[in-house]
Amino acid sequence: MNAGRRDEPVVLHVVPTAVARGAQREARALADHLDRPGERRHMLMSLFAGPADVPIDESLEHPGRPGAVAEGLDPHLVLRLRRRLWELDPAVVVAHGGDPLKYLVPALVGRRRPLAYYATGTFGASARPRVALWRMLVHRADVVACEGEEVLAECAGLLGVRPDRLVLAPNGRDPEVFRPRTPHESEVGAPLLAFVGALNSGKGPDRFVKVVGELRRQQVALRAAMVGGGPLHGELAAPAAEAGIEMLGTLEDVAPVLRRADVMLFPSRPTGEGMPGVLIEAGLSGLPVVASRVPGVAMIVDDGVTGLVVDGGDTDAMVQATARLLTDEALRQRMGAAARVRCAERFSLDAVVSIWWSFLEPLFERGLSRRRARNGPGSRPGPVA
């Protein structure tokens, strides 16, 4: 931790933890790609203690875990964050998700500076009673960047965000990190079906286990692997073993697993989804997917061209679509190649970074004006990117 104020202005990106999940990996990649070579204007801060899977520039290591607004607000973390913000004196602050936003809003009271909120998920029906609170929190943001079309529509309609403060900023990934396998990386044996995600109810790992079990009962040749950790790990361990699924746990780098895989199954439930980054990672890896119809999927997966989209509650349809891809190598190759082209054109980091520049640069200039007014005309600005 650095003591005192920073002379050079920065854009501070705040995430809940350094766990290797899609949102945190994306925030790290964005911060790195928004910087110019040799300059560090974009910093990544995590709030809560936990596994340091993603490189973090500033970590408060606060005990506990990030949670929903309904679980309250820890005033000790608000005070710690407020103190560190005073020391870092960022020109712009970016809240990546709802947990950082709910702590940044009170921590910034009386210390006005530009705040961007990256809205990364939709409300489920159970979350609707908290809409009034979210309206208040989101109203504090100068820009609300929405990762998916459904998120944008919800921010406009449900939360009442004005159109001039809304930006569609889709997920982005590096096509050099997530790439198709080369011929010498090919494996011998049955095709590999992969699941990548947190082992919680929303991501549907239980559905993955059921689908694999049914495919085996139908004598479809396959190998199966799950990447991720979470509260359902213990509950799923025995049925996953019975279904012949390899549980790989949480991995810092999922790209090698995606290169090994032949098909990805995305059985997520709709609550909380905004624009699943793992589908972009799969597409860039040349991997066709079977995905449940949840927010954000339609932006990424072209049904029938780059993968197959089914109703998440229809297990039979999910089994049939997965079996179709596992048993048809030519179809897998055709869809995987199309997925690579689509995701590289629309969701590469270069394409996404240009969108972030468009709304961060005006906020950065505003933040510099605030610093100059406080520090005097001699304070030197720097480019945001």
BALOBA-1460 file (C-alpha; in Angstrom, 3 decimals):
// residues 385
<rec num="1" residu="m" x="0.000" y="0.000" z="0.000"/>
<rec num="2" residu="n" x="1.239" y="3.448" z="-0.845"/>
<rec num="3" residu="a" x="0.948" y="6.142" z="1.815"/>
<rec num="4" residu="g" x="-0.192" y="9.679" z="1.069"/>
<rec num="5" residu="r" x="-1.702" y="11.083" z="-2.067"/>
<rec num="6" residu="r" x="-0.633" y="10.172" z="-5.582"/>
<rec num="7" residu="d" x="0.728" y="12.927" z="-7.783"/>
<rec num="8" residu="e" x="-0.301" y="11.220" z="-11.027"/>
<rec num="9" residu="p" x="-4.036" y="10.816" z="-11.672"/>
<rec num="10" residu="v" x="-5.391" y="7.304" z="-12.082"/>
<rec num="11" residu="v" x="-8.569" y="5.515" z="-13.037"/>
<rec num="12" residu="l" x="-9.375" y="3.128" z="-10.178"/>
<rec num="13" residu="h" x="-11.288" y="-0.037" z="-11.117"/>
<rec num="14" residu="v" x="-12.880" y="-1.724" z="-8.094"/>
<rec num="15" residu="v" x="-13.869" y="-5.412" z="-7.941"/>
<rec num="16" residu="p" x="-15.188" y="-7.430" z="-4.980"/>
<rec num="17" residu="t" x="-12.403" y="-10.028" z="-4.776"/>
<rec num="18" residu="a" x="-9.406" y="-11.356" z="-6.683"/>
<rec num="19" residu="v" x="-11.080" y="-14.718" z="-7.329"/>
<rec num="20" residu="a" x="-10.523" y="-15.979" z="-10.869"/>
<rec num="21" residu="r" x="-14.025" y="-15.412" z="-12.184"/>
<rec num="22" residu="g" x="-15.024" y="-13.859" z="-15.482"/>
<rec num="23" residu="a" x="-15.804" y="-10.369" z="-14.150"/>
<rec num="24" residu="q" x="-12.507" y="-10.092" z="-12.284"/>
<rec num="25" residu="r" x="-10.477" y="-11.431" z="-15.179"/>
<rec num="26" residu="e" x="-12.210" y="-8.986" z="-17.497"/>
<rec num="27" residu="a" x="-11.540" y="-6.039" z="-15.167"/>
<rec num="28" residu="r" x="-7.839" y="-6.937" z="-15.029"/>
<rec num="29" residu="a" x="-7.602" y="-7.276" z="-18.802"/>
<rec num="30" residu="l" x="-9.440" y="-3.977" z="-19.328"/>
<rec num="31" residu="a" x="-7.176" y="-2.111" z="-16.917"/>
<rec num="32" residu="d" x="-4.105" y="-3.472" z="-18.703"/>
<rec num="33" residu="h" x="-5.372" y="-2.743" z="-22.216"/>
<rec num="34" residu="l" x="-6.628" y="0.742" z="-21.378"/>
<rec num="35" residu="d" x="-3.101" y="1.740" z="-20.348"/>
<rec num="36" residu="r" x="-0.612" y="3.049" z="-22.840"/>
<rec num="37" residu="p" x="2.773" y="1.280" z="-22.973"/>
<rec num="38" residu="g" x="4.993" y="2.481" z="-20.143"/>
<rec num="39" residu="e" x="2.155" y="4.245" z="-18.297"/>
<rec num="40" residu="r" x="0.048" y="3.008" z="-15.401"/>
<rec num="41" residu="r" x="-3.108" y="5.088" z="-15.312"/>
<rec num="42" residu="h" x="-5.537" y="2.225" z="-14.640"/>
<rec num="43" residu="m" x="-5.369" y="0.388" z="-11.318"/>
<rec num="44" residu="l" x="-7.377" y="-2.570" z="-10.029"/>
<rec num="45" residu="m" x="-8.545" y="-2.667" z="-6.394"/>
<rec num="46" residu="s" x="-10.250" y="-5.559" z="-4.609"/>
<rec num="47" residu="l" x="-12.330" y="-5.103" z="-1.465"/>
<rec num="48" residu="f" x="-12.619" y="-8.489" z="0.227"/>
<rec num="49" residu="a" x="-10.049" y="-11.032" z="1.333"/>
<rec num="50" residu="g" x="-9.830" y="-14.270" z="-0.589"/>
<rec num="51" residu="p" x="-7.727" y="-16.214" z="-3.080"/>
<rec num="52" residu="a" x="-5.433" y="-13.906" z="-5.056"/>
<rec num="53" residu="d" x="-6.092" y="-15.553" z="-8.418"/>
<rec num="54" residu="v" x="-6.172" y="-12.292" z="-10.414"/>
<rec num="55" residu="p" x="-3.305" y="-9.764" z="-10.112"/>
<rec num="56" residu="i" x="-4.473" y="-6.787" z="-8.031"/>
<rec num="57" residu="d" x="-2.777" y="-3.401" z="-7.633"/>
<rec num="58" residu="e" x="-4.553" y="-2.463" z="-4.394"/>
<rec num="59" residu="s" x="-6.299" y="-4.843" z="-2.009"/>
<rec num="60" residu="l" x="-8.146" y="-3.903" z="1.159"/>
<rec num="61" residu="e" x="-8.271" y="-7.586" z="2.182"/>
<rec num="62" residu="h" x="-11.395" y="-6.937" z="4.211"/>
<rec num="63" residu="p" x="-12.637" y="-10.045" z="6.072"/>
<rec num="64" residu="g" x="-15.943" y="-11.530" z="5.052"/>
<rec num="65" residu="r" x="-17.352" y="-12.011" z="1.616"/>
<rec num="66" residu="p" x="-19.104" y="-9.878" z="-0.967"/>
<rec num="67" residu="g" x="-22.843" y="-10.219" z="-0.845"/>
<rec num="68" residu="a" x="-26.104" y="-8.851" z="-2.117"/>
<rec num="69" residu="v" x="-27.488" y="-5.504" z="-1.002"/>
<rec num="70" residu="a" x="-30.040" y="-7.349" z="1.139"/>
<rec num="71" residu="e" x="-27.189" y="-8.681" z="3.286"/>
<rec num="72" residu="g" x="-26.346" y="-5.206" z="4.492"/>
<rec num="73" residu="l" x="-23.330" y="-2.939" z="4.440"/>
<rec num="74" residu="d" x="-20.217" y="-3.261" z="6.600"/>
<rec num="75" residu="p" x="-19.459" y="0.279" z="7.884"/>
<rec num="76" residu="h" x="-15.867" y="-0.703" z="8.673"/>
<rec num="77" residu="l" x="-15.231" y="-1.452" z="5.003"/>
<rec num="78" residu="v" x="-16.870" y="1.838" z="3.991"/>
<rec num="79" residu="l" x="-14.462" y="3.724" z="6.285"/>
<rec num="80" residu="r" x="-11.423" y="1.786" z="5.075"/>
<rec num="81" residu="l" x="-12.380" y="2.371" z="1.453"/>
<rec num="82" residu="r" x="-13.023" y="6.065" z="2.099"/>
<rec num="83" residu="r" x="-9.572" y="6.449" z="3.662"/>
<rec num="84" residu="r" x="-7.837" y="4.653" z="0.800"/>
<rec num="85" residu="l" x="-9.684" y="6.711" z="-1.794"/>
<rec num="86" residu="w" x="-8.413" y="9.851" z="-0.090"/>
<rec num="87" residu="e" x="-4.847" y="8.489" z="-0.268"/>
<rec num="88" residu="l" x="-5.039" y="7.384" z="-3.913"/>
<rec num="89" residu="d" x="-7.095" y="10.406" z="-5.030"/>
<rec num="90" residu="p" x="-8.225" y="8.793" z="-8.313"/>
<rec num="91" residu="a" x="-9.484" y="10.985" z="-11.126"/>
<rec num="92" residu="v" x="-12.207" y="8.442" z="-11.936"/>
<rec num="93" residu="v" x="-13.588" y="5.443" z="-10.048"/>
<rec num="94" residu="v" x="-15.185" y="2.453" z="-11.816"/>
<rec num="95" residu="a" x="-17.410" y="0.028" z="-9.886"/>
<rec num="96" residu="h" x="-17.310" y="-3.376" z="-11.569"/>
<rec num="97" residu="g" x="-20.597" y="-4.835" z="-10.384"/>
<rec num="98" residu="g" x="-23.071" y="-4.162" z="-7.617"/>
<rec num="99" residu="d" x="-20.957" y="-4.973" z="-4.560"/>
<rec num="100" residu="p" x="-18.297" y="-2.344" z="-5.343"/>
<rec num="101" residu="l" x="-21.036" y="0.184" z="-6.163"/>
<rec num="102" residu="k" x="-22.817" y="-0.228" z="-2.831"/>
<rec num="103" residu="y" x="-19.546" y="0.476" z="-0.984"/>
<rec num="104" residu="l" x="-18.245" y="3.213" z="-3.266"/>
<rec num="105" residu="v" x="-21.390" y="5.350" z="-3.093"/>
<rec num="106" residu="p" x="-21.226" y="5.938" z="0.698"/>
<rec num="107" residu="a" x="-17.404" y="6.053" z="0.666"/>
<rec num="108" residu="l" x="-17.524" y="8.938" z="-1.829"/>
<rec num="109" residu="v" x="-20.068" y="11.031" z="0.072"/>
<rec num="110" residu="g" x="-18.737" y="14.590" z="0.303"/>
<rec num="111" residu="r" x="-15.813" y="13.781" z="-2.001"/>
<rec num="112" residu="r" x="-17.360" y="14.216" z="-5.386"/>
<rec num="113" residu="r" x="-15.505" y="12.654" z="-8.280"/>
<rec num="114" residu="p" x="-16.608" y="10.933" z="-11.479"/>
<rec num="115" residu="l" x="-18.013" y="7.455" z="-10.917"/>
<rec num="116" residu="a" x="-18.784" y="4.863" z="-13.588"/>
<rec num="117" residu="y" x="-20.814" y="1.763" z="-12.826"/>
<rec num="118" residu="y" x="-20.319" y="-1.362" z="-14.910"/>
<rec num="119" residu="a" x="-23.647" y="-3.174" z="-14.628"/>
<rec num="120" residu="t" x="-22.859" y="-6.855" z="-15.103"/>
<rec num="121" residu="g" x="-26.134" y="-8.638" z="-14.385"/>
<rec num="122" residu="t" x="-29.901" y="-8.476" z="-14.385"/>
<rec num="123" residu="f" x="-32.322" y="-8.589" z="-11.464"/>
<rec num="124" residu="g" x="-34.125" y="-11.792" z="-10.679"/>
<rec num="125" residu="a" x="-37.712" y="-11.710" z="-9.501"/>
<rec num="126" residu="s" x="-36.580" y="-12.127" z="-5.890"/>
<rec num="127" residu="a" x="-34.453" y="-8.986" z="-6.144"/>
<rec num="128" residu="r" x="-37.264" y="-6.661" z="-7.255"/>
<rec num="129" residu="p" x="-38.048" y="-5.443" z="-3.685"/>
<rec num="130" residu="r" x="-34.583" y="-3.856" z="-3.632"/>
<rec num="131" residu="v" x="-35.208" y="-1.766" z="-6.749"/>
<rec num="132" residu="a" x="-35.689" y="1.477" z="-4.792"/>
<rec num="133" residu="l" x="-32.289" y="1.035" z="-3.141"/>
<rec num="134" residu="w" x="-30.632" y="0.244" z="-6.461"/>
<rec num="135" residu="r" x="-32.230" y="3.299" z="-8.059"/>
<rec num="136" residu="m" x="-30.546" y="5.422" z="-5.402"/>
<rec num="137" residu="l" x="-27.162" y="3.748" z="-5.838"/>
<rec num="138" residu="v" x="-27.187" y="3.817" z="-9.640"/>
<rec num="139" residu="h" x="-28.342" y="7.455" z="-9.661"/>
<rec num="140" residu="r" x="-24.958" y="8.422" z="-8.145"/>
<rec num="141" residu="a" x="-23.071" y="7.068" z="-11.185"/>
<rec num="142" residu="d" x="-22.168" y="9.543" z="-13.923"/>
<rec num="143" residu="v" x="-22.155" y="6.738" z="-16.516"/>
<rec num="144" residu="v" x="-23.805" y="3.314" z="-16.350"/>
<rec num="145" residu="a" x="-22.001" y="0.947" z="-18.716"/>
<rec num="146" residu="c" x="-24.154" y="-2.122" z="-19.386"/>
<rec num="147" residu="e" x="-22.548" y="-5.370" z="-20.463"/>
<rec num="148" residu="g" x="-25.602" y="-6.681" z="-22.283"/>
<rec num="149" residu="e" x="-28.753" y="-5.527" z="-24.048"/>
<rec num="150" residu="e" x="-31.028" y="-6.967" z="-21.344"/>
<rec num="151" residu="v" x="-29.001" y="-5.175" z="-18.666"/>
<rec num="152" residu="l" x="-29.287" y="-1.905" z="-20.560"/>
<rec num="153" residu="a" x="-33.049" y="-2.292" z="-20.971"/>
<rec num="154" residu="e" x="-33.432" y="-3.025" z="-17.268"/>
<rec num="155" residu="c" x="-31.294" y="-0.051" z="-16.222"/>
<rec num="156" residu="a" x="-33.399" y="2.217" z="-18.432"/>
<rec num="157" residu="g" x="-36.827" y="0.822" z="-17.565"/>
<rec num="158" residu="l" x="-36.593" y="-0.587" z="-14.053"/>
<rec num="159" residu="l" x="-33.954" y="1.748" z="-12.603"/>
<rec num="160" residu="g" x="-34.878" y="4.859" z="-14.564"/>
<rec num="161" residu="v" x="-31.392" y="5.708" z="-15.824"/>
<rec num="162" residu="r" x="-31.484" y="8.476" z="-18.435"/>
<rec num="163" residu="p" x="-30.450" y="7.451" z="-21.968"/>
<rec num="164" residu="d" x="-27.602" y="10.000" z="-22.019"/>
<rec num="165" residu="r" x="-25.995" y="8.201" z="-19.072"/>
<rec num="166" residu="l" x="-26.285" y="4.689" z="-20.538"/>
<rec num="167" residu="v" x="-23.648" y="2.930" z="-22.651"/>
<rec num="168" residu="l" x="-23.706" y="-0.601" z="-24.061"/>
<rec num="169" residu="a" x="-20.257" y="-1.966" z="-23.185"/>
<rec num="170" residu="p" x="-20.167" y="-5.699" z="-23.904"/>
<rec num="171" residu="n" x="-17.810" y="-8.172" z="-22.333"/>
<rec num="172" residu="g" x="-14.442" y="-8.497" z="-24.008"/>
<rec num="173" residu="r" x="-11.662" y="-11.063" z="-24.065"/>
<rec num="174" residu="d" x="-8.202" y="-11.325" z="-25.609"/>
<rec num="175" residu="p" x="-8.298" y="-13.472" z="-28.785"/>
<rec num="176" residu="e" x="-4.598" y="-14.234" z="-28.365"/>
<rec num="177" residu="v" x="-5.205" y="-15.758" z="-24.927"/>
<rec num="178" residu="f" x="-8.403" y="-17.562" z="-25.906"/>
<rec num="179" residu="r" x="-7.656" y="-19.254" z="-29.203"/>
<rec num="180" residu="p" x="-8.470" y="-22.518" z="-30.999"/>
<rec num="181" residu="r" x="-6.193" y="-25.447" z="-30.395"/>
<rec num="182" residu="t" x="-3.506" y="-26.256" z="-32.911"/>
<rec num="183" residu="p" x="-3.291" y="-29.689" z="-34.576"/>
<rec num="184" residu="h" x="-0.541" y="-30.829" z="-32.211"/>
<rec num="185" residu="e" x="-2.774" y="-29.937" z="-29.239"/>
<rec num="186" residu="s" x="-5.516" y="-32.309" z="-30.372"/>
<rec num="187" residu="e" x="-6.311" y="-35.234" z="-28.086"/>
<rec num="188" residu="v" x="-7.223" y="-38.800" z="-28.891"/>
<rec num="189" residu="g" x="-10.437" y="-40.184" z="-27.495"/>
<rec num="190" residu="a" x="-14.073" y="-39.274" z="-27.032"/>
<rec num="191" residu="p" x="-15.017" y="-35.585" z="-27.351"/>
<rec num="192" residu="l" x="-14.662" y="-33.532" z="-24.174"/>
<rec num="193" residu="l" x="-17.737" y="-31.719" z="-22.800"/>
<rec num="194" residu="a" x="-16.840" y="-28.824" z="-20.492"/>
<rec num="195" residu="f" x="-18.550" y="-26.705" z="-17.845"/>
<rec num="196" residu="v" x="-16.828" y="-23.507" z="-16.667"/>
<rec num="197" residu="g" x="-18.426" y="-21.453" z="-13.926"/>
<rec num="198" residu="a" x="-19.075" y="-21.017" z="-10.231"/>
<rec num="199" residu="l" x="-20.596" y="-24.038" z="-8.543"/>
<rec num="200" residu="n" x="-23.710" y="-22.249" z="-7.376"/>
<rec num="201" residu="s" x="-27.366" y="-22.631" z="-8.203"/>
<rec num="202" residu="g" x="-27.421" y="-19.761" z="-10.711"/>
<rec num="203" residu="k" x="-24.780" y="-21.295" z="-12.976"/>
<rec num="204" residu="g" x="-26.558" y="-24.649" z="-13.092"/>
<rec num="205" residu="p" x="-23.740" y="-27.151" z="-12.419"/>
<rec num="206" residu="d" x="-26.405" y="-29.572" z="-11.172"/>
<rec num="207" residu="r" x="-27.964" y="-29.446" z="-14.641"/>
<rec num="208" residu="f" x="-24.583" y="-30.235" z="-16.177"/>
<rec num="209" residu="v" x="-24.281" y="-33.350" z="-13.993"/>
<rec num="210" residu="k" x="-27.800" y="-34.460" z="-14.951"/>
<rec num="211" residu="v" x="-27.146" y="-33.950" z="-18.667"/>
<rec num="212" residu="v" x="-23.894" y="-35.915" z="-18.550"/>
<rec num="213" residu="g" x="-25.596" y="-38.728" z="-16.641"/>
<rec num="214" residu="e" x="-28.370" y="-38.937" z="-19.222"/>
<rec num="215" residu="l" x="-25.900" y="-38.854" z="-22.128"/>
<rec num="216" residu="r" x="-24.070" y="-41.795" z="-20.595"/>
<rec num="217" residu="r" x="-27.344" y="-43.672" z="-20.182"/>
<rec num="218" residu="q" x="-27.914" y="-43.060" z="-23.901"/>
<rec num="219" residu="q" x="-24.385" y="-44.430" z="-24.531"/>
<rec num="220" residu="v" x="-23.128" y="-41.204" z="-26.116"/>
<rec num="221" residu="a" x="-19.316" y="-41.324" z="-26.144"/>
<rec num="222" residu="l" x="-17.857" y="-38.401" z="-24.223"/>
<rec num="223" residu="r" x="-15.458" y="-37.199" z="-21.591"/>
<rec num="224" residu="a" x="-16.658" y="-34.516" z="-19.145"/>
<rec num="225" residu="a" x="-14.948" y="-31.924" z="-16.972"/>
<rec num="226" residu="m" x="-16.106" y="-29.129" z="-14.657"/>
<rec num="227" residu="v" x="-14.039" y="-26.039" z="-13.859"/>
<rec num="228" residu="g" x="-15.029" y="-23.918" z="-10.880"/>
<rec num="229" residu="g" x="-15.568" y="-23.854" z="-7.153"/>
<rec num="230" residu="g" x="-18.405" y="-22.782" z="-4.929"/>
<rec num="231" residu="p" x="-21.004" y="-23.795" z="-2.361"/>
<rec num="232" residu="l" x="-22.343" y="-26.768" z="-4.337"/>
<rec num="233" residu="h" x="-18.969" y="-28.519" z="-4.621"/>
<rec num="234" residu="g" x="-19.577" y="-30.949" z="-1.777"/>
<rec num="235" residu="e" x="-23.125" y="-31.692" z="-2.855"/>
<rec num="236" residu="l" x="-22.081" y="-32.390" z="-6.449"/>
<rec num="237" residu="a" x="-18.927" y="-34.396" z="-5.795"/>
<rec num="238" residu="a" x="-20.587" y="-37.814" z="-5.501"/>
<rec num="239" residu="p" x="-23.063" y="-37.508" z="-8.414"/>
<rec num="240" residu="a" x="-20.320" y="-36.008" z="-10.602"/>
<rec num="241" residu="a" x="-18.028" y="-38.929" z="-9.861"/>
<rec num="242" residu="e" x="-20.859" y="-41.359" z="-10.611"/>
<rec num="243" residu="a" x="-21.392" y="-39.615" z="-13.966"/>
<rec num="244" residu="g" x="-17.680" y="-39.815" z="-14.756"/>
<rec num="245" residu="i" x="-17.077" y="-36.066" z="-14.555"/>
<rec num="246" residu="e" x="-13.623" y="-34.764" z="-13.706"/>
<rec num="247" residu="m" x="-13.894" y="-31.864" z="-11.215"/>
<rec num="248" residu="l" x="-10.924" y="-29.568" z="-11.811"/>
<rec num="249" residu="g" x="-11.728" y="-26.935" z="-9.187"/>
<rec num="250" residu="t" x="-10.997" y="-23.234" z="-9.571"/>
<rec num="251" residu="l" x="-8.302" y="-22.467" z="-12.140"/>
<rec num="252" residu="e" x="-6.470" y="-19.181" z="-12.636"/>
<rec num="253" residu="d" x="-6.286" y="-19.857" z="-16.375"/>
<rec num="254" residu="v" x="-9.208" y="-21.617" z="-18.057"/>
<rec num="255" residu="a" x="-7.917" y="-21.118" z="-21.615"/>
<rec num="256" residu="p" x="-6.023" y="-24.455" z="-21.772"/>
<rec num="257" residu="v" x="-9.159" y="-26.351" z="-20.713"/>
<rec num="258" residu="l" x="-11.221" y="-24.627" z="-23.393"/>
<rec num="259" residu="r" x="-8.622" y="-25.533" z="-26.016"/>
<rec num="260" residu="r" x="-8.876" y="-29.179" z="-24.936"/>
<rec num="261" residu="a" x="-12.671" y="-29.200" z="-25.018"/>
<rec num="262" residu="d" x="-14.888" y="-30.047" z="-27.979"/>
<rec num="263" residu="v" x="-18.229" y="-28.711" z="-26.702"/>
<rec num="264" residu="m" x="-19.207" y="-26.372" z="-23.865"/>
<rec num="265" residu="l" x="-22.462" y="-26.735" z="-21.983"/>
<rec num="266" residu="f" x="-23.779" y="-23.508" z="-20.445"/>
<rec num="267" residu="p" x="-26.801" y="-24.525" z="-18.328"/>
<rec num="268" residu="s" x="-27.157" y="-21.247" z="-16.423"/>
<rec num="269" residu="r" x="-30.393" y="-20.050" z="-14.838"/>
<rec num="270" residu="p" x="-31.526" y="-16.503" z="-15.732"/>
<rec num="271" residu="t" x="-31.140" y="-14.817" z="-12.322"/>
<rec num="272" residu="g" x="-28.198" y="-12.426" z="-12.321"/>
<rec num="273" residu="e" x="-26.886" y="-13.114" z="-15.823"/>
<rec num="274" residu="g" x="-25.993" y="-10.104" z="-17.955"/>
<rec num="275" residu="m" x="-23.592" y="-11.175" z="-20.679"/>
<rec num="276" residu="p" x="-21.741" y="-14.412" z="-19.914"/>
<rec num="277" residu="g" x="-18.058" y="-13.850" z="-20.591"/>
<rec num="278" residu="v" x="-17.355" y="-17.572" z="-20.569"/>
<rec num="279" residu="l" x="-19.343" y="-17.865" z="-23.818"/>
<rec num="280" residu="i" x="-17.008" y="-15.337" z="-25.426"/>
<rec num="281" residu="e" x="-14.034" y="-17.306" z="-24.125"/>
<rec num="282" residu="a" x="-15.501" y="-20.468" z="-25.628"/>
<rec num="283" residu="g" x="-16.249" y="-18.773" z="-28.944"/>
<rec num="284" residu="l" x="-12.752" y="-17.323" z="-29.244"/>
<rec num="285" residu="s" x="-11.434" y="-20.815" z="-28.481"/>
<rec num="286" residu="g" x="-13.349" y="-22.156" z="-31.486"/>
<rec num="287" residu="l" x="-15.701" y="-24.067" z="-29.211"/>
<rec num="288" residu="p" x="-19.399" y="-24.571" z="-30.070"/>
<rec num="289" residu="v" x="-21.776" y="-24.286" z="-27.125"/>
<rec num="290" residu="v" x="-25.123" y="-25.532" z="-25.958"/>
<rec num="291" residu="a" x="-26.559" y="-22.664" z="-23.913"/>
<rec num="292" residu="s" x="-29.710" y="-22.069" z="-21.953"/>
<rec num="293" residu="r" x="-31.747" y="-19.079" z="-23.067"/>
<rec num="294" residu="v" x="-30.754" y="-16.474" z="-20.435"/>
<rec num="295" residu="p" x="-29.877" y="-12.750" z="-20.648"/>
<rec num="296" residu="g" x="-26.856" y="-12.023" z="-22.829"/>
<rec num="297" residu="v" x="-26.732" y="-15.347" z="-24.657"/>
<rec num="298" residu="a" x="-28.417" y="-14.069" z="-27.819"/>
<rec num="299" residu="m" x="-25.751" y="-11.360" z="-28.213"/>
<rec num="300" residu="i" x="-22.981" y="-13.953" z="-28.229"/>
<rec num="301" residu="v" x="-24.398" y="-17.199" z="-29.586"/>
<rec num="302" residu="d" x="-25.961" y="-17.247" z="-33.049"/>
<rec num="303" residu="d" x="-28.392" y="-20.126" z="-32.580"/>
<rec num="304" residu="g" x="-27.824" y="-22.790" z="-35.212"/>
<rec num="305" residu="v" x="-24.654" y="-21.109" z="-36.484"/>
<rec num="306" residu="t" x="-22.161" y="-20.864" z="-33.605"/>
<rec num="307" residu="g" x="-24.015" y="-23.077" z="-31.135"/>
<rec num="308" residu="l" x="-27.411" y="-24.266" z="-29.994"/>
<rec num="309" residu="v" x="-29.712" y="-22.364" z="-27.610"/>
<rec num="310" residu="v" x="-32.425" y="-24.181" z="-25.644"/>
<rec num="311" residu="d" x="-34.856" y="-23.403" z="-22.857"/>
<rec num="312" residu="g" x="-32.968" y="-23.884" z="-19.627"/>
<rec num="313" residu="g" x="-35.807" y="-25.734" z="-17.944"/>
<rec num="314" residu="d" x="-36.027" y="-28.306" z="-20.724"/>
<rec num="315" residu="t" x="-33.467" y="-30.933" z="-19.748"/>
<rec num="316" residu="d" x="-34.439" y="-33.226" z="-22.628"/>
<rec num="317" residu="a" x="-33.777" y="-30.455" z="-25.166"/>
<rec num="318" residu="m" x="-30.400" y="-29.744" z="-23.537"/>
<rec num="319" residu="v" x="-29.467" y="-33.431" z="-23.698"/>
<rec num="320" residu="q" x="-30.545" y="-33.723" z="-27.347"/>
<rec num="321" residu="a" x="-28.654" y="-30.572" z="-28.419"/>
<rec num="322" residu="t" x="-25.498" y="-31.681" z="-26.588"/>
<rec num="323" residu="a" x="-25.705" y="-35.168" z="-28.076"/>
<rec num="324" residu="r" x="-26.076" y="-33.667" z="-31.538"/>
<rec num="325" residu="l" x="-22.800" y="-31.783" z="-31.219"/>
<rec num="326" residu="l" x="-20.917" y="-34.594" z="-29.511"/>
<rec num="327" residu="t" x="-21.800" y="-37.056" z="-32.257"/>
<rec num="328" residu="d" x="-21.234" y="-34.780" z="-35.276"/>
<rec num="329" residu="e" x="-17.587" y="-33.725" z="-35.615"/>
<rec num="330" residu="a" x="-18.164" y="-31.792" z="-38.848"/>
<rec num="331" residu="l" x="-20.920" y="-29.748" z="-37.207"/>
<rec num="332" residu="r" x="-18.677" y="-29.031" z="-34.216"/>
<rec num="333" residu="q" x="-15.897" y="-27.801" z="-36.459"/>
<rec num="334" residu="r" x="-18.210" y="-25.645" z="-38.563"/>
<rec num="335" residu="m" x="-19.892" y="-24.020" z="-35.570"/>
<rec num="336" residu="g" x="-16.608" y="-23.593" z="-33.709"/>
<rec num="337" residu="a" x="-15.008" y="-21.787" z="-36.643"/>
<rec num="338" residu="a" x="-18.029" y="-19.491" z="-36.971"/>
<rec num="339" residu="a" x="-17.948" y="-18.791" z="-33.232"/>
<rec num="340" residu="r" x="-14.304" y="-17.751" z="-33.426"/>
<rec num="341" residu="v" x="-15.016" y="-15.270" z="-36.235"/>
<rec num="342" residu="r" x="-18.105" y="-13.801" z="-34.544"/>
<rec num="343" residu="c" x="-16.470" y="-13.333" z="-31.147"/>
<rec num="344" residu="a" x="-13.196" y="-11.977" z="-32.551"/>
<rec num="345" residu="e" x="-15.093" y="-9.355" z="-34.559"/>
<rec num="346" residu="r" x="-17.515" y="-8.276" z="-31.825"/>
<rec num="347" residu="f" x="-15.975" y="-9.066" z="-28.458"/>
<rec num="348" residu="s" x="-12.214" y="-8.741" z="-28.747"/>
<rec num="349" residu="l" x="-10.566" y="-6.513" z="-26.150"/>
<rec num="350" residu="d" x="-9.601" y="-4.018" z="-28.873"/>
<rec num="351" residu="a" x="-13.259" y="-3.572" z="-29.849"/>
<rec num="352" residu="v" x="-14.421" y="-3.273" z="-26.242"/>
<rec num="353" residu="v" x="-11.605" y="-0.947" z="-25.140"/>
<rec num="354" residu="s" x="-12.626" y="1.604" z="-27.782"/>
<rec num="355" residu="i" x="-16.086" y="1.751" z="-26.183"/>
<rec num="356" residu="w" x="-14.590" y="2.243" z="-22.728"/>
<rec num="357" residu="w" x="-12.376" y="5.057" z="-24.015"/>
<rec num="358" residu="s" x="-15.445" y="6.846" z="-25.359"/>
<rec num="359" residu="f" x="-16.976" y="7.363" z="-21.909"/>
<rec num="360" residu="l" x="-13.914" y="7.230" z="-19.630"/>
<rec num="361" residu="e" x="-11.972" y="10.041" z="-21.331"/>
<rec num="362" residu="p" x="-14.644" y="12.720" z="-20.657"/>
<rec num="363" residu="l" x="-14.898" y="11.523" z="-17.048"/>
<rec num="364" residu="f" x="-11.116" y="11.614" z="-16.712"/>
<rec num="365" residu="e" x="-10.945" y="15.185" z="-17.979"/>
<rec num="366" residu="r" x="-13.614" y="16.147" z="-15.465"/>
<rec num="367" residu="g" x="-11.628" y="14.474" z="-12.712"/>
<rec num="368" residu="l" x="-8.482" y="16.318" z="-13.775"/>
<rec num="369" residu="s" x="-10.324" y="19.629" z="-13.591"/>
<rec num="370" residu="r" x="-11.305" y="18.813" z="-10.020"/>
<rec num="371" residu="r" x="-7.685" y="17.991" z="-9.124"/>
<rec num="372" residu="r" x="-6.395" y="21.167" z="-10.754"/>
<rec num="373" residu="a" x="-8.944" y="23.266" z="-8.913"/>
<rec num="374" residu="r" x="-7.768" y="21.769" z="-5.638"/>
<rec num="375" residu="n" x="-4.034" y="21.549" z="-6.282"/>
<rec num="376" residu="g" x="-3.540" y="24.632" z="-8.452"/>
<rec num="377" residu="p" x="-2.661" y="25.149" z="-12.119"/>
<rec num="378" residu="g" x="0.727" y="23.438" z="-11.810"/>
<rec num="379" residu="s" x="-0.734" y="19.965" z="-11.373"/>
<rec num="380" residu="r" x="-0.014" y="17.943" z="-14.478"/>
<rec num="381" residu="p" x="-2.698" y="15.851" z="-16.220"/>
<rec num="382" residu="g" x="-2.045" y="12.668" z="-18.091"/>
<rec num="383" residu="p" x="-3.899" y="10.791" z="-20.794"/>
<rec num="384" residu="v" x="-6.467" y="8.284" z="-19.644"/>
<rec num="385" residu="a" x="-5.404" y="5.800" z="-22.283"/>
